Amino acid sequence: MSIIQSIVIYIYSLFLAILPTTKYVEGDIGQPQSFLPTQADNQIERTVSNLIFRGLFKYDIYGATIPDLADTWSVSEDGLVYTIKLKDNQYWNNGRKITSDDLIYTSYKSPDLAGVATDKVDALTVRYTLPNKYAPFLSLLTVRIMPVNAEEKMNPLLPVSSGDFRVARVEKSGSFVNKITLVTTKKDYKIKRLVFRFYPNEEELVTAAKLGEIDGFTSEKVCCNDLKNFQDYKFPVQGIYYSLYFNLRDEVLKDQNLRVKLEKVLPIQDLIIDKGIAVQGPISRSLYTNREILTDKYDPDFTDSLPNISLEIKVPDEKDHVNLINEIKNVWEDKLGVNITVKKENSDSFIEKVIKPRDFQVLFYGQEVGRDPDRYVLWHSAQKDYPGLNLSGFDQIRADRALEEGRYTLDSEARVTHYDEFQKVVNDQVPAIFIYHPYVHYYVSKRISGIGQKYTFTYWDRFLDLYNWKRTGTN
């Protein structure tokens, strides 16, 4: 790409930001600070970052890993060295070619790649050397690539980028960001402008929708029955699951038979009907999910009398969570005669007071997982203490071995075997009761069409099929 070409595209994109081209306006709460991939922290920052930057690999609408900037790649026989070659003639939106220097810079800045040695082979090729075999490594290379010195020299809200969209305009009132405008020159998109408008709270967001200021917004709850011109495209965030964790350090909960009974009486499908979709065990709704395992163990006819058992459930003090736990309390007391106490804890201090010291008997909590089936940090016995995330204190040799082998084995069929074993052990031992992947409600104007079904693992996956979206009527 010549300097003249890049200047022409730059000027054209600036005009797109103000000309009456087809646009989509989304309302969001909060304030963006940076769209650089290594700094993007909240949902809107990650959404924009994913729209404007590319990685070596990416996920398609089915959740499979496919190459993006990567042209070819190879893995050494010992599984420690990955050699990746960039596609040639890929450019930043300032006209500069994307090179291996950008890969090395991003690797140095990315926490996910800490400990990985990165060496330049040539202008388009980089060699990544791992300290240990790690089968999910390619999934780490979905991290978006930044230009050299991006963090040091670029405006984090107006960075040089490489995606189909670019940030063309940032509008502020003092230090408050009112509006961010993204534009594309790609012919594949019917919608050429994405505008993100920012509001201080959900009440003002809903008012903006009613006034026609925005075409769409997300909400974690059903909030707007009177928005007649909007459709609710609710989707599950499958990268998060809410569960009840049993603290296996507790003398009462060491009893596997008790845990089995507590699971057996819960009508999970009924409890979560308006909250999300059921979790299918520790590796849920994945190509690696063992479909032969019965994860819905509810038996409507099962009852027992356990009046000498008392349990305390700790839950973040949020209305929807507390309501759900009170329903679970009622079931356990009615079906098993267990004495249940619900203790609400402040959400802001929940990690410090509850998670870090593992101060709970039964815990209701949501955890994030990766797309790869690797669950080492969540369930291996070496992760029982903070900052490990094995909240239950689960400690089973068979599960540990399966997690270790699954992490180190590169052969996909062998990984399936190992993770099948891991799922069987968890399903049998019941260190937790997996509840639901939460719904996000995406309210979109009925003037926008082409929004289809897709595998939504994160909040920002709502834009995976943006190229199909169309607008009817005028802006």
Residue pairs with C-beta under 8 A, 6 or more apart in sequence:
1 89
1 91
1 95
1 97
2 95
3 95
5 95
6 91
6 93
6 94
6 95
7 95
9 93
9 185
10 93
10 94
12 185
13 93
13 166
13 168
13 183
13 185
14 168
14 169
16 168
16 183
16 184
16 185
16 192
16 193
17 168
17 169
17 181
17 183
17 193
18 169
20 475
21 192
21 193
22 190
22 191
22 192
22 193
22 471
22 475
23 191
23 192
23 193
23 194
23 195
23 471
23 475
24 191
24 193
24 194
24 195
24 215
24 216
24 448
24 469
24 471
25 195
25 196
25 197
25 213
25 214
25 215
25 216
26 194
26 195
26 196
26 197
26 214
26 215
26 216
26 217
27 196
27 197
27 198
27 199
27 205
27 208
27 209
27 213
27 214
27 216
27 217
28 43
28 44
28 196
28 197
28 198
28 199
28 205
28 217
28 218
29 198
29 199
29 200
29 201
29 202
29 205
30 42
30 44
30 198
31 176
31 177
31 198
32 42
32 44
32 45
32 48
32 157
32 177
32 180
32 196
32 198
33 39
33 41
33 45
33 156
33 157
34 40
34 41
34 45
34 156
34 157
35 45
35 48
35 49
35 52
35 53
35 156
35 157
35 159
35 161
35 167
36 49
36 146
36 150
36 151
36 154
36 156
36 159
37 49
37 53
37 106
37 110
37 143
37 144
37 145
37 146
38 106
38 109
38 110
38 111
38 143
38 146
38 151
39 45
39 151
39 156
40 46
40 48
40 49
43 218
43 459
43 460
44 196
44 198
46 458
46 459
46 460
47 459
47 460
47 463
48 167
48 180
48 182
48 196
49 144
50 144
50 163
50 460
50 463
51 163
51 164
51 165
51 182
51 194
51 460
51 463
52 159
52 161
52 162
52 163
52 165
52 166
52 167
52 182
53 144
53 145
53 146
53 161
53 162
53 163
54 68
54 69
54 90
54 144
54 145
54 162
54 163
55 68
55 69
55 141
55 142
55 143
55 144
55 145
56 67
56 68
56 69
56 70
56 84
56 86
56 103
56 141
56 142
56 145
57 65
57 66
57 67
57 68
57 70
57 138
57 139
57 141
57 142
58 65
58 66
58 67
58 68
58 142
59 65
59 66
59 142
59 371
59 457
59 461
60 66
60 464
61 454
61 455
61 464
61 465
62 455
63 286
63 371
63 455
63 457
65 138
65 139
65 142
65 371
67 73
69 86
69 87
69 90
69 98
69 145
69 162
70 84
70 85
70 86
70 87
70 141
71 85
71 86
71 87
71 88
71 124
72 84
72 85
73 82
73 83
73 84
73 85
73 138
74 82
74 83
75 81
75 82
75 83
75 410
76 82
76 83
78 133
79 130
79 133
79 134
79 135
79 408
79 410
80 129
80 130
80 131
80 132
80 133
81 127
81 128
81 129
81 130
82 127
82 128
82 130
82 137
82 138
83 121
83 125
83 126
83 127
83 128
84 103
84 125
84 126
84 127
84 128
84 141
85 124
85 125
86 98
86 99
86 100
86 103
86 124
86 125
86 126
88 124
89 97
90 97
90 98
90 162
91 97
91 98
91 162
92 98
92 147
92 160
92 161
92 162
93 160
93 161
93 162
93 166
94 160
96 147
96 160
98 145
98 162
99 123
99 124
100 120
100 121
100 122
100 123
100 124
100 125
100 126
101 120
101 148
102 145
102 146
102 147
102 148
103 118
103 126
103 145
104 118
104 119
104 120
104 126
105 146
105 147
105 148
105 149
105 150
106 113
106 143
106 144
106 145
106 146
107 113
107 116
107 118
107 126
107 128
108 118
109 146
109 151
110 143
112 140
112 143
113 128
113 140
113 143
115 130
115 131
116 128
116 129
116 130
116 131
117 128
117 129
118 126
118 127
118 128
118 129
119 126
119 127
119 129
120 126
120 127
121 127
128 137
130 137
132 408
133 407
133 408
133 410
134 407
134 408
135 372
135 374
135 406
135 407
135 408
135 409
135 410
135 415
136 370
136 372
136 374
136 407
139 370
139 371
139 372
145 162
146 159
147 154
147 159
147 160
150 159
150 160
154 160
157 167
157 170
157 177
157 180
158 167
158 170
159 167
161 167
164 184
164 186
164 188
164 189
165 182
165 183
165 184
165 194
166 182
166 183
166 184
167 180
167 181
167 182
168 181
168 182
168 183
169 179
169 180
169 181
170 177
170 179
170 180
170 181
171 177
171 178
171 179
171 180
171 181
172 178
176 198
177 198
178 197
178 198
179 195
179 196
179 197
179 198
180 195
180 196
180 198
181 193
181 194
181 195
181 196
182 193
182 194
182 195
182 196
183 192
183 193
183 194
184 192
185 192
188 467
189 466
189 467
190 450
190 467
190 469
190 470
190 471
191 466
191 469
191 470
191 471
197 208
197 213
197 214
199 205
199 208
202 219
202 223
205 214
205 217
206 217
206 223
206 224
206 227
208 214
208 217
209 217
209 224
209 227
209 230
209 443
210 226
210 227
215 444
215 445
215 447
215 448
216 230
216 442
216 443
216 444
216 445
216 448
217 442
217 443
218 440
218 441
218 442
218 443
218 459
218 462
219 440
219 441
219 443
220 438
220 439
220 440
220 441
221 320
221 441
222 232
222 274
222 441
223 441
224 230
224 443
227 443
229 445
229 446
229 447
230 443
230 444
230 445
230 446
231 443
231 444
231 445
231 446
232 441
232 442
232 443
233 442
233 443
233 444
233 451
233 462
234 439
234 440
234 441
234 442
235 439
235 440
235 442
235 454
235 456
235 461
235 462
236 276
236 277
236 437
236 438
236 439
236 440
236 456
237 437
237 438
237 439
237 440
237 456
237 457
237 458
237 459
238 277
238 284
238 285
238 437
238 455
238 456
238 457
239 368
239 369
239 370
239 371
239 457
239 458
240 366
240 367
240 368
240 369
240 437
240 438
241 279
241 284
241 366
241 367
241 369
241 434
241 435
241 436
241 437
242 276
242 279
242 364
242 365
242 366
242 435
242 436
242 437
242 438
243 279
243 364
243 365
243 366
243 367
243 432
243 433
243 434
243 435
244 313
244 328
244 362
244 363
244 364
244 432
244 433
244 435
245 360
245 362
245 363
245 364
245 365
245 391
245 392
245 431
245 432
246 253
246 259
246 262
246 361
246 362
246 392
246 430
246 431
246 432
246 433
247 253
247 358
247 360
247 361
247 362
247 363
247 391
247 392
247 393
248 254
248 392
248 393
248 394
248 395
248 431
249 358
249 393
250 361
252 258
252 309
252 310
252 311
252 361
253 259
253 311
253 361
253 362
256 429
256 430
258 306
258 309
259 429
259 430
259 431
260 430
261 302
261 304
261 306
261 336
262 332
262 336
262 338
262 430
262 433
263 297
263 430
263 433
264 297
264 298
264 299
264 302
265 298
265 299
265 302
265 303
265 331
265 332
265 335
265 336
266 298
266 328
266 331
266 332
266 433
267 298
267 300
267 331
268 278
268 296
268 298
268 433
268 435
268 436
269 278
269 296
269 298
271 324
271 327
271 328
271 435
272 278
272 324
272 435
272 436
274 439
275 320
275 324
275 436
275 438
275 439
276 436
276 437
276 438
276 439
277 285
277 436
277 437
277 439
278 295
278 296
278 434
278 435
278 436
278 437
279 295
279 434
279 435
279 436
279 437
280 289
280 295
280 434
281 289
281 290
281 293
281 295
281 423
281 426
281 427
281 434
282 375
282 378
282 379
282 422
282 423
282 426
282 434
283 289
283 290
283 373
283 375
283 419
283 422
283 423
284 369
284 434
284 437
285 437
286 371
286 373
288 373
288 415
288 416
288 419
289 423
290 419
290 420
290 423
290 424
293 423
293 424
293 427
294 427
295 427
295 434
302 335
303 335
303 336
304 335
304 336
304 337
305 336
305 337
306 336
306 337
306 338
307 337
307 338
307 339
309 336
309 337
309 338
309 339
310 338
310 339
310 340
310 341
311 332
311 338
311 339
311 340
311 341
311 361
311 362
312 340
312 341
312 342
312 343
312 360
312 361
312 362
313 325
313 328
313 329
313 340
313 341
313 342
313 343
313 361
313 362
313 363
313 364
314 343
314 345
314 354
314 359
314 360
314 361
314 362
314 363
314 364
315 321
315 322
315 325
315 342
315 343
315 344
315 345
315 363
315 364
316 344
316 345
316 346
316 347
316 350
316 364
316 365
317 344
317 345
317 346
317 347
318 347
321 364
322 342
322 344
324 364
324 435
325 342
325 364
326 342
329 340
329 342
332 338
332 340
333 339
333 340
345 353
345 354
346 353
350 365
353 359
354 360
354 363
355 365
355 386
355 391
356 386
357 386
358 385
358 386
358 391
358 393
363 391
365 391
366 438
367 378
367 389
367 391
369 375
369 378
371 457
373 406
373 415
373 419
374 403
374 406
374 407
375 403
375 422
376 383
376 403
376 404
376 407
377 383
377 388
377 389
377 390
378 389
378 390
379 390
379 394
379 399
379 403
379 422
379 426
379 431
380 388
380 390
380 399
380 400
380 403
380 404
381 390
381 394
381 395
381 396
381 400
382 388
382 400
383 389
383 390
384 390
384 393
384 394
384 395
391 432
392 431
392 432
393 431
394 426
394 429
394 431
396 425
396 429
398 421
398 425
399 421
399 422
399 425
399 426
399 429
402 418
402 419
402 421
402 422
402 425
403 418
403 422
405 414
405 418
406 415
406 418
406 419
406 422
409 415
409 418
426 432
440 456
440 459
440 462
442 462
444 451
447 471
447 472
447 473
448 469
448 470
448 471
449 469
449 470
449 471
449 472
450 465
450 468
450 469
450 470
451 465
451 468
451 469
452 465
452 468
454 461
454 464
454 465
455 461
456 462
456 464
